[in-house]
Amino acid sequence: MATLTLEVDPETANRARRVAEQQHTTLDALVEGYLEELARTDGLSRMDAVESLMRTLRAASRPMGGKPWKDRDELHER
C-alpha cells in the first residue's frame, strides 16, 4: 500500500476527523475510501464515454455515395 502525505489547514482536518468519528471510522479510512471511489468512477466514466461515442458513431454511420470505390485510380476515373 502506498503512503500519502497530505497538508490541509487544521480546521479542515479537525472537521474531517469529527466526520470520521461520527461514521465510526478513521480519517485515513475516509480518505482511502474516497480515493478508491474516485479511481473506480473515473475508469467507469471513461468506459461509459467511449461506449457512448461508439454507439453514436455506429448510429450516425451511413454508406457514402452510391458506389463503393476499390482504389484511388478507380475513384479518379471519369
JOBEL-V949852 format. One record per backbone hydrogen bond with DSSP energy under -0.5 kcal/mol. NH is the residue of the N-H (numbers start at 1). CO is the residue of the C=O. E is the energy in kcal/mol with one decimal. If there is no record, write none. Layout:
<<NH:CO:E> <NH:CO:E>>
//
This chain:
<<6:4:-0.5> <8:6:-0.5> <13:9:-2.2> <14:10:-2.5> <15:11:-2.4> <16:12:-2.6> <17:13:-2.4> <18:14:-2.0> <19:15:-2.1> <20:16:-2.6> <21:17:-2.6> <22:18:-2.4> <23:19:-1.5> <24:21:-1.5> <25:20:-2.5> <30:26:-2.0> <31:27:-2.5> <32:28:-2.7> <33:29:-2.5> <34:30:-2.4> <35:31:-2.6> <36:32:-2.4> <37:33:-2.3> <38:34:-2.6> <39:35:-2.5> <40:36:-2.4> <41:37:-2.9> <42:38:-2.0> <43:39:-1.7> <44:40:-2.0> <45:41:-2.8> <46:42:-2.1> <47:43:-2.2> <48:44:-3.2> <49:45:-2.7> <50:46:-2.6> <51:47:-2.7> <52:48:-2.6> <53:49:-2.5> <54:50:-2.7> <55:51:-2.3> <56:52:-2.4> <57:53:-2.8> <58:54:-2.5> <59:55:-2.5> <60:56:-2.3> <61:57:-1.4> <65:63:-0.5> <69:67:-0.6> <75:71:-1.9> <76:72:-2.2> <77:73:-0.7> <77:74:-0.6>>
//
